[in-house]
C-alpha cells in the first residue's frame, strides 16, 4: 500500500492472484482509486461476482494494474478557498478518484482543465505536462485529462519519483492554434499553479514548448521542463525506451545485433530511439512516419509509401506515435515477439491487448518504458543544482537508461519471460513509495559510475592509439575512447590497408623524423608479434611541378643526396619504363627518384596493434562506439572530467585530444576554440588489374589544372598493400589501390564540418582517377569500388602537436591526415610527454607543430576576441 501515497492502507498489499481468495470486497482500490461498495444493497457474493467479471478486463488494460485493500476515504476534492469549478467525468462511474477542475482563462473559446489523481498535496505533488489540443468537446478534453493523469500516477509510482499523477489539458476548440494567446494562457496557468501552492507541477506536452515554459516560469516556480538545463526531455523519454529494450534483451539473454525493430513514429522521441538502436548494432531498424522525410534516418530502413508498418515481420514493435494505434487489424497482421515503446496507451482496447498476449508478444508497459521525462523531473525537483549544470545531460540519460533497463529486466524475470504473465508481474516491480524519491539516488549513481585514471585519450585513430601505446610504455594508466564502432573506424582517416612510409622528403626535417620513427616501429612489431611495415619501395615520378604538399621529384632527390640515403634517380620516362614496365612512361618528359627501403604501413592493423600492446600491459582500457559528451576541468586541482554518452565520468590527470576531422567540433563545444582547419573529401579506389602486371608503389606529380579541379597528385599501392580486399579479385586478376592527394575546387568539395561530410564518391574525381589509370597503368585496370575518406588539413601542411593554451595537461594532435601515419610511434611519444608536462622530446624542434603559428590561426582568434 505504500506504493501509492494518496491511499490509506487498512491491510497488507494483496497480489492480484490473492484477490478472489481473501479480499474483503466491500472496500477496494483500483489504481489507487476507491470503489466503495454499498453495504446495504450489495452482498458479498454480488461483490465477488463483480470482481471476477471486472478483474479480467482491468488486468487486460493497457497499463499496469494494482489492487489493494483500503478503507474508503473522504472525498475532499479541493482545499477550502479555491474557487475552481469541479467537473464530473465518466471515469468516476468506474471508481476513478481523479479530480478535474477548470481554470479561468482570459481568451474566449479556450478551456483549461487540471486533472489530479487523488487529493491535492504538497508533500507528493501532482506532476504532468500541459497539452494544447483541439478536442471534439470539452467533455472529451476532461476525459483525456483524467486518462493521462492516471497514467502519470502509474509512471510516478513505478519508479517513486516523489510525485503523483496530474495533467493539464487545454482545449483550444475552434480557435486556430496559431491564434492562441500563449502569453496570456501561461499567465492564467501560472495564477492557478500559484493558487494551488505547490500541489501541482507542469511542463511541456503536445503543442507546448520551451518558450511557453519560460513564460510560465517567469510567473511561477511550479514548472519542471528542463529549463536552464541542457537535458532534453524528449531524449530522456527515448532513453527510457532504449533502456527497456535492453532490459528485455538482457532477461532473454539475447543480443541486439540478432534482433529486428519496427519504430512506428519518428518524431523527436522515435527518431532518437531509431538512431540509438542503429548505434547499438541492431540487425535491422525499420522506420515509418506520416512525414516520410522524418523516417529517413541514417542506418535505418524507411518504409515505402505503399508499405504498412503492421505488416512487417520484426522482433520488436516500438510504438512512438499516436495512442490506440495497435488495433484489431494490427493484431491480425502482426506478430512481434516484443512491444516496447514511448506511446501512452498503444492498444485500441483490452481485447487487442489480450490478443497480443495470447500471441506471445511481451509488452513492457509505458509506465516503465516511457518514463524518462518524469525521471528527469525527479532529479530537477530533488537535485535542482545538479540538474541545472552540476551534471552533464549524458549522466542524466545514463541514469535513466540504467533504471529503465533494470526495471524492464525485473518485470520480464518476474513474468518468467511470458507475455501472459506481464500484467500480474507488474504489481511486483512498483517502487516503494515510503523511500526517498528516486531523484535523490542520482548523486550516488554518479559516484558509482566515475572511473579514475591517469590520462584520457579521445580518438582511436593513428594518433590516439599511438598515444595510448606510449602512455603504457611510460607506466601511465589510460582510457582510450573512440566514437566509431572500432579503432580506426571506416568513417575516419586512419582506416584501411595501407599508408606510405618513406624517408624521401623535400624537407630533411621529416626525413629525420622518419628515421627515428622506423626504429620505434621495429620495437612495436617485436612487442605485438606482427609485421606492420612492408618494404616494397617507392617511386616519385612525373613533371617538374615545383614543391607541392607531398614535395617534388627534384626536392626528394636533393634531400636523399644531402642525407646520404640510398636512392636511384631516373632522368627520363624511358628510364622509368625499363625499370617499371607496368607504367606507361615511355617517351614522356618525366623524371623519377626511387627509395628501395620505403614501403607501406598496414594502417588499421597498426592502430589495433598499438592498442593491443597498451591493453596487454594492464594500463589501458579501450572503449569504442561511445562519444564524449562533456569535458570539464576542475578549477581546484586541474583534473579533467571526461563524460561519456553512457553517463560514465572518467576523472583523469591529463587529456590527449586526437579527434581528427572532428577537431574543431570538439574544441568549439568544450573549449571555445576554433582552428584554421580544412576537411578534405579525399577519394581513392580499388582496381582489378591483370595478375601478371606489377604496379609499383608510386607517387605521380603533375601540374594543377587551370580550373582547379585536378590537383595533379596521384598515388598507387601494389597488390601486396590491399590484403583485406584481395579475395574480391576475379580469376586472373589482382587488386591495386589508386587515389588522389588533393582537394577539388573548394566551392564543390569542402564540407565545413563532419556533420556535412558525404562519403559518396564524386563522379568528377572518380573520373579523374579512372583517367589517370587508363593513361598511366598497363594491365586493363577496372575500378571495382571507391572510398571517400575525411582528411583534416592545415594550410601549411604541417600537423598540429601542442598543448592547448591555458591547459598544461591537455595535448592536441590534428591536421595530420595523409602526412603523419608513418610517424605514429614517434607522435604517440610526443603526445604522451606533452600531456604529462614534459618538454624533452625526441623530435629536435616542435615549433613547426605549434598551435600559435599563423597558419593555425588560434593566436589571431584569441587576440581578436580579447580586443
N, C-alpha and C positions, 0 to 999 in steps of 0.2 A: 504494500500500500504506500510505501514511501516513494514509489516511482512517480506519483502524481501529488504534488504538494497541496493542491487545492481540494483534495479528498480527505474526508475524516474517517480513519480506519476504526472498525469495531472488531475485526478478527484478522487472522493471518491471511496472507495472499493465497489465493486458490489458483491452481493451474486450470486451464480450460478442460483438461481431462477429468478433473475432480468436481467440476461444477454440478453435473447431474447427480453425483453421488451424495454430496453433503452440503451443498449451498442452500442457505435459507433464502428462498426465492422472494421473500417479501421486501428485500432491500438490497439492490444490486447497482453497480455502476458499469456502464459500457463506455470505454474511452474516457473515463472519469466523469461521465455524465449520469446523474441519478435517474433511475426509472422506479419511482416509488409505486408499489403495488397496493391497491386499495384493500385494506384488511377486511372491510365489511362486505365486500362484494366478490372478492377473488379468493378462491380456495387454494390450498397448497397444490392440489392436483392440477387445477387450471393454470396456476403459475408455472408448474413444471412443464406442462404441455406447451406453454408459451416458450419456455427456454429450449425445449427440444425441437421446436419448429423454427424459432428465430435464430437460435445459435448457429446453425449451419450457414445461414445467409450472412450473419455477421462474420463468421470465420472466413467466408469466401469474399469478403470485401477487399477492396484494392489496397488497403493499408493495413498496418499492424493491428493486432487485436489484444485487448487486455480486459480481464474480468476480475473483480474482487468483491468481497462482501463489505458493505458500508451502511452506516446509518444515513437516512435521508437528512440533508442539512438544510439550513434556512435558505430561502430563495432570494435573499437580499441581492438585488440586481446592481444598484449603483449606490455609492456613498451619498449621504444626505448633502444637499446643497448643489447637486449637479442637475441642471435643468434640460439635459439632453432627452430627446424623445426616444423611448424604447420601442423597438419594432418586434412584433411576433414573426415567427418563421415556421415553416412546415417541419423542420427537424425537431422542434420541441415535442411534436407528437411521438417521435421516436426516442425521446428521452434526452435530447440534447440539453446541455446546461449552458450553452453559449449565449451570451448577451449581445444583442445588436442595438446600437443606438446611433441616432442621426446627429451629425454635427452641423450647426448652422453655417451656410455658405453664402457669400455675398452675390455670386453670379447666378442669374436666373437660368433654369434648365440644368443645373448641376446639383447632384446629391452626393453627399459624403457619408459613409457608414463606417463605424468602427465595430468590429466583432471581437469579443474577448471570450475565450473558453474558460468559464468559471467566474468567480468573484474577482473584482479588481483588487490588486495588492501590490505593494511596492517592494516587498522582500523577494518576490518572484514575479516580476512584471511581465505583462504580455508583450510579445515581440512578433512582428510580421510586417512585411513591406506594404507600400502604398501602390495599389493597382488602379490605373486610369483607363477605363474602357466604356464603350457604349453597349449597354445591355438592352434586351428586349423590353424590360420593365424594371421598375425599382425593386420588385419582389425577386426578380432573377438576380439582381445585384446583391440583395440581402442574403439570399441563399448561397450565392457564391462566396460571400464573405464568411458565412458560417462554415461551409465546407473547407475553405482554405485555413481558417483559424484552427479548426480541429485537426487538420493535417499538420499544422505547425506544432500543435501540442505533442503529437506523436514524434515529430522530429526532435523537439527540445527534450522530451522525456527519454528518447533513445540514448542520448549522449549526456544528459544532465547539464544542459548549457546554463542553467540558472534562470531560465525564462519559462513562462507558459505560452500557450498559443494565442495569437491575435492576428488580425488582418485589417487593413484599411482599404476600402473599396470606394472608388469614385465613379459614379455613373454620369458620363457627360451626355448621354441621351442623344438628342438631335443636334446638339452643339458640335460643330466640326472640331476635331482635335486641335487644329492649329488656332482655333478661336478661343480655346480655354484660357482664361486669365490665370496663368500658372502662379504668378507672383501673389495675386490675391488669394488663390487657393491654398498656397503654402502658409500665408499669414493666418487664414482661417483654421488650417490644420494645427499650426503652432499654438493658437489660442486654446484649442481643445486639449492638446497634449499638456499645456501648462495647467489647465484646469484639472486634468487627471493626475497631475503632480507626481510623475514618475512611475505610474502604474502601467503605462503603455509606451513602448518604443517602436519606431518605424524606420524604414529605409526604402531603397528602390525596389520597384517591381515593374510589371509591364507598363510601358509608356511613361514611366517617370525616370528621371536621370540624375546625374550628379549635380547639374545646375539647379534642379529643383531642390535637392537635398541641401545644397549650400545656402539657398534662400531660406529654407526651413530652419536650418541650424543657427542662422543669424537671429532667430526669434525664440528658439527653444533648444535646450541641450538634449532632449529626448530623441536623438537621432543616431542610428548605428548604420552608417553607409560607407565606411572606409574612407571618409573624408580626412584630409591631412595625413593620408597614408597612401602608399603605392600598392596596397593589397587590392586586387581586383576580385570582387565578389563573384563575378561570372567564372573567373578562373578557379576560385575556391570551390564552387559547385562542380565544375568539371573535374577537379582533382578528386573530389569525393566519389564521383562515378568511376574514375580510373582506379582509385584505391579499392573500391568494392569489387571491381572486376578482378583485380589482383588477388583479393581475398578469396573469391570463388575459385580461381585457378589454384591457389595455394591449398585450399581444402580438398580439391580434386586431384592434387599432385600432378597438375598439367602445366605445360609451358605455353607462354603466349604465342610463340612462333609456330605452334601447332594448331592455332585456333583462328577462325574467320569471324568477322564482325560486320554488322549492318547498322550504321549510325543513321538514324532517322531524324533529320533536322540538323542543319549546320549553321545555326546562329552562333552567338559568342561562345556558348557552352559547348554545343555539339562540334563545332569546328576545332576547338581545342582538344576535346576528347579524341576526335579522329586523328589529329596530328600526333597526340601523345601515344596513341596505340601504335601508330607507324614507327615512332621513335623507339618504342619499347620492343619492336621487332615482330609485330603481329603478322601472321601468314598472309592475310588479306583484310583490308578495311574498305568496305563499300560505303558510299555516302549518297544521300539524296536530300533535296530541299525544294520547296516551291520555287525558290530562286536558284536556278541551275548553276549560276556562276558561283554561288556560295558553296556548292557541293564540290567544286573543283579545288581540291586540297592536295598539296604535294604528297605523293606516295600513296594516295587513295584511288580507288576506282569509283568514279562518279557514275551513277546510273543514267542511262539514256532516257530521253523523254518518254519513250514507249515502254520503259521497264518499270515494274511495280516493286516497291521495297518489300512488300509482304509475300512476294513470290521468290525471294532469294533464299537459297539453301546455305545457311550460315550457322555457326555455333552460338554466337551471341547476337541477340537483338538489343540494340542500345537506343531506346526511345529518348529523344531530346527535343521533342516538338510539342504539339498540342495535346491536351488531355483527351482521354476517351478514344484515342485513335485505334487502339487494338480492339477490333470489333469481331463480329461473327465471321465476316469474310476472311479476316486475318487468321482467325482460329482455324478455319477450314483449309487455308492455303499455306500456312507457315508452321514449321515445326523446329524452332530453335531449341537448343539444349538449355540456354540461359536467357533471362530477360533482366538486364541491369541498365538503368538509365537515369536521366535527370527529370523526366516528365512526372509531374504530380498526377496521380490517378490515371495511369496509362490505359487501363481496361475500360471498355464501354459499360460493363456491368459485371455483377458477381458470377453470372453463368459463364461468361467468357473467361474470367479468371480461373474458375473451376475447371473449365475445359483445357486450359493450358496446363494446369496442374496434372490433369489426367494424362496429358501427352508427355509429361515428364519434364516440362520446361520450368526449370527452377528460377523463381522470381525473387530478387533481393528487393524488399520494399523500399520505396523512395525515402522513407524515414531514415534509412541508412545511407542509400546511395546518392541522395540529392540534398544532403545536409551541410555541404561545405560552407555556404554563406552564413548559416546560423552558428556554425562552429567558429567562424571568424568573428561573428558578433560577440560570442562569449569571451574571446580574447579582448576585443575592443572595450567591452563592459568591465571586465575584471582586471585587465592589464593595459590601461589606455596608453601609458608612456611607451611600453614595449611595442604596442601595436602601431603607434604613430612614429616610427623611426628607430626605436631601440632594437627591433628585429628586422631582418630582411624579409620581403614578401615570400621568397622561396622557403624560408623557415616556417612561416605560417602554412604554406601549402604542404610542406613535408609533414608537418604535424597532422594536418587534416588527412593526408594520404594514409599515414600510419594508423590513425584512429579508424577510418572507414575500412581499411583493409582488415584490421583486426576484428572489427565488428562483423563484417561480412563472413570472415573465416569462422568466427564463433557461431554465427547463425547456421552456416552450412554444416558444421560439425554437430550442432545440436539437432539438426534435422536429418542427420545421417546421410547428407547429400541427396535427400529425396524431396522432390518438389511438393508432394502431397503433405509433407510434414512441416513445411516452412511456416504456415500461419500459426500453428501451435508453438513452434520453436521460437517465434519472435518474442513471446511472453518472457522467455528466459534470458534475453540479451539486453533488456532495458537496463539503463544505468540506475544506480542507487541515488535517488534524489535527496537523501539525507546527507550526502557527502558534499564537499565544496564543488562549486560549478567547474565543469571541465576546463574552462579557460585558465583556471589557476594552476593547471598542470603544465602549461606551456613553458615556463622557465625551466622546470625540471627536464622537459623534453629537450630543450636547447642544450642543457648541460650534458645530457646523455649522448647527444649527437655532435659533440665537439671533439675533434681529434687534434692532438698536439704533435707537431713535427718541427724539424729544423727549417725546412725550405719547401715551398710550393712551386712547382713548375707548371705554367699554364701553356699548353700546346704540346702535342705529341708528335710533331714532325721531326725533321733533322735536328734543329737547334734544341728543342725541348728534350728529346731523348738523349742527345749528347750531353746536355747539362745534367740530367739525372745520372747518367753514367759517370760523369766527372765528380759529381757530388758523392756518389757511393765510394769512389776511389779515395775521396778525402774524408770519409767517415761521417758524412752528413746525411741524416735521415730526410727523406724526400717523399712528397706526394706529387705524382705526375698526373695532370688532368687534361684529357682530350675530349673535345665535344663530339668528334666523329665516332663512328661505330668501331674503329680500330685505331691503333697507332698508324701514322702516315696514311690517313683515310683517303679514299678516292677523290673526295671533294677538295682536297688541299694540294699543295705544290710539291710535297715530298714523296708522293705516291708514284710507284712504277717500278720497272725492272732495272732501269739504268740511268745514271748520271755520269758525266765525264769527270775523270781526274787527269790532271796534266801539270807539268811544270812550264809548259810552253805559253808564256805570257809576254805581252809587250812591256809590262811593268815588272821589273825584277822583284819588287816587294812581294807580290803574290807568288812568284816562283819560289821564293824563300819560305813563305808560309806553307806552300805545298810540300816542300821538303820536310819541314817539321811535322806536318800532319801525316805524311806517309809513315813515319816512324811510329806514330800513335795508332794508325790503322793496323799495323802489324801486331802491336800488342793486343788490340781488341780482337783480332782474328784468333790469336792464341787463346784468349780468355773465353771466347764464345764457341770455339771449335768449328768455325765456319769460314769458308772462303768468301770474302766480301768484295775484294778488289780483283778484277780480271784484267791483266795487261794484254791488250790487243792492238796497241799502237794508236796513234792519232795523226791524221794528215790535215794540215791547214793548206788550203789552196784557193786560187781564184784571182780576181783582179786586184790591182793596186787601188784600194779603197781609201787609204789613209786610216787613221785609228777609229775603231768602232767600239761598241760596248764589249765586244769579245777580243779586241786588239786588232791585229792585222798580220798578214803573212810576213811583211818586212820587219815589223816590230818584234814578232815572235822569234824570227831568225837572229835578230840583233841581241835579244836577251839570252838566248841559248848560247850564243857565242861568248858573250861577256861573262856568263856564269860558268862556262866550261861544261855545259850539259850536253850529252850526246844527242845528235840530231843529224838529219840528212836534208840537204837542200836540192830542190828540183827547179831548174831555171826555166823550163818550157813545159807546155802542155804535153808535148810528145814524151818528155822525160817522165812525166806523171803517168801517162798511159802505159808506158812499158812496165812500170813497177806495179801499177794498179789497173789491170785491164778491164775491170768492171766499170771504170769511169770513162765517159766519153769526152776526153780532153785532148785527143789528138788534133793537132792543127790549131789549137786555141792559144791565145796570148797569156795563158795562166802561168803562175809560178807556185811553188809549194814548199813547205817545210814539214818534216816528219819526225815525231818523237816516238821512238820504239817502246820506251818504258811507260808511256801513258796507257790509259785503258778506261774501263767503266766500273763504277760502284753499283752494286746491287742495292738500289736506294731503299725500297720498302723493307727488304731483308736486313739492311744495315740499321734502320731505326728499331726494328724488332730485336736485333742482336744487342744493341746498346741498352735497351730497356731490360732485356733478359739478364744481362750481366749485372745491372744495377739491382734488379729484384732478387737475383741469386745471392747477393750479399746480405740480404735481410734488412737492408736500409731503405728500400724503395717500394712504394706501392703505386701501381698504375691504375687509373680509373678512366675508362672510356665511356663514350655515349653519355656524357654528362657536361653540361655547360656551367660556367661560373656566372652567377647572377649578381654577386656583390663583392666588392673588395673594400675593406675598411682598415685603416691603420690607427692603432691606439696612440693617443696623444701622450700617454703616460710612459710606456716602455718601448714604443715604436714597433711593437709586433704587428703582424698583418693577419687580419681575419679574412679568409677567402671562403665565401659561402657558395655552396654548390646548389644546383637546381633541385636536388632531393632534400634540401634543407640542412645538409651537413655543413658544419662550420669547421674549417681547418685553420687552426691557430699556428702560425709559423714565425720564426725569427726573420726570415727573408723570403723574397718572392722573385722568381725569374719569369719574365714575360716573353713568350715566343709564339705569338698568335698569328704570324704570317700575314696573309692578306686581310685578316680581321684586326690588324694592329690599331688603326685609327678608331674603330668602333669600340675597342677595349679602352683605349686611352681617353677618348671623349667621355664615355659613360662613367668611368671610375676615377679619372684623374683630371678631367677638364682640359686635356691637352690634345693637340692635333698636329700632325707632321705633314710635310710635303711628300706624300707617297702616292704613287700611281699603282693601279691594279690593271695588269695586262691580261688579256684573254689569249694565252699562248696555245697555238694549235700544233698537234703532231698526229701522226697516223702510222698504222701498220700496213705493210705492203707484202703481198706474196711475190716472190721472185724465183726464177729458175734455180734449182738446187745447186747447179754447177757454177753459179756466178757468185763470187766472193766480194761483196761490197765492203770496203774498209770503214772503220770509224773515221769520220772526216767532218771538217767544217769548211763550208764554201763561202767565200766573200765576193759579193757583187755590189756595185754602187746602187744606192736607193733610187727607186723610180721617181720620175718627176711628179707624179700625182700623190706621192707619199704613202701609197698603199703597200708597195713591195719594198720591204726594208733591205732585201738582198742578202740576208744571213740565213743560211740553211745548214742543217747537220744531218748526218746519217749514223745509225748504230748498226753493227753487223748482227747476224742471226744469233750469235752467242750472247747477245745482250737482250734477247726477247724471250726469256725462258718460260714465262707464265702463259704465253700465247702460242708457243711453238706447235702445240697439238692442233691448232686451227688450220695449219697449212695443208693444202691439197697434195695428193701424191705427186712427187717430182718437184715440189716447191718447198721453200722455207720462208720465214718471216723476218723482215727487217723493219727498223723504225726510222722514219724521216720526219723532221719538223722544222719550224721556223723559229728564229730567235729575235723577233721584232714585233712591235705593235703596229697595227694598221692605222690609217688616218684616224685621229682622235675623235672626230665627230661621229665616226662609225662604230668604234670598238674600244671604249674605255669606260667601264662602269665605275661610278663614284664610290660604291661600297659593295660588299659581298651580297647584300640584300638584293642588289640589282644584277648580280652576276648570272650569266647564262652559260650553261655547259654544252649548249648545242653549237656544233661547228658552223662557221660562216662559209657559205659557198665560195665567196670571194677568195678567202685564204686557202681553203682546201683545193680550189682550182689552181692556185699558185703553187702549192706543194706538188700537185699532180703534174703541173707543167715542168717543175724542176726535175722530178723523177724521170719524166719522158726525155728531157733534154740531156740529162747527165748520167743516167744509170742504164746499163745494159741488163738483159735478163727478163724482159717482158713483165715488168713490175705492175701490179694491180692493187689498188687500195682496198682493204677489206674492213677496216674500222678506223674511226678517228676519235680523238680525245681533245678536250679543251681544259687546260689547267690554269688556275689563277697564279699569276706571278705578282709579287709585291716588290716594287722597284723605287729606288731613289733617282733623282735627276742626274746625279753624277756617277751612278753605277757602283758606288761603294756602299756596302751594307752598314747598318747601324748596330753597334755593340757598345753599350754605355749604361751608366746608372741614370735613373730618372732624376731630374733636378729636384732637390729638396727631399729625396728619398735615398739615403745611402745604402739601404738594404734591399732595394728593388732594382734589378737589372733588366735591360731590354735588348732583344735581338729582333731585327726586322730588315726588310729591303734586300734580302739576300737570294731571292729566287733566281735560279739559273746560274748563280755565281758561287754559292757558298757550300754546297753539299760536299765537295771534295775536301773541305777543311773541317768536317764535322767534329772529330775528337778534339781538335785544337780550339774550335769555337766553344765547345762544351766546357773546356778547361777555363777559358777566359770568362765565360758567364758565371761559372761557379766562384771564381775568385772575385769578380765584381760584386756578387750578391753577398759574400761574406766579408766585404770591406778590405780586401787585399789589393795592392797595386803592383805586385810583382808578377808580370805576365811573360809568357814565352814569346809572344809577339813583340817585336822590338819597338813598335810605335803604334799606339792605339788611337792617336789623334785623328787619323783619317776615318775612324768609325764613330766619331763624336756626335752626340745629339746637338751640339751647339754649332756645328759647321753650317755655313749659309745655305747649302743645298737642302738641308733638312727643314730649315725654316722655323724651328722651335723658338730660338732666341728672339727672332724678329716678332713672332706672335706674342711672346711674353712681354716684350718691350711695348708693343702696340697696346696690349691690354692694360699695362700699367699707366701708359700715357692717357 
